[in-house]
């Protein structure tokens, strides 16, 4: 199945793109997606934590992705 991945903040710099289209397994969960992402982009291993949003809603690791989902990689932010 095909999904779209959006990168924000430092993840854009690490991956070298702000979005990617990926072909993934039909029964991929968010935790499986995180593992796949780190395999394809090992430079992301340097980020200790980041949030995953699926179709503009924060997602748990157990959520199973569907065809056409839009996944956002949201790194930790600080500000003031």
Secondary structure, DSSP 8 states (H G I E B T S, - for coil): -EEEEEE-THHHHHHT-SEEEEE--TT-BHHHHHHHHHHH-GGGGG-S-EEEEETTEE--TT-B--TT-EEEEEE-----
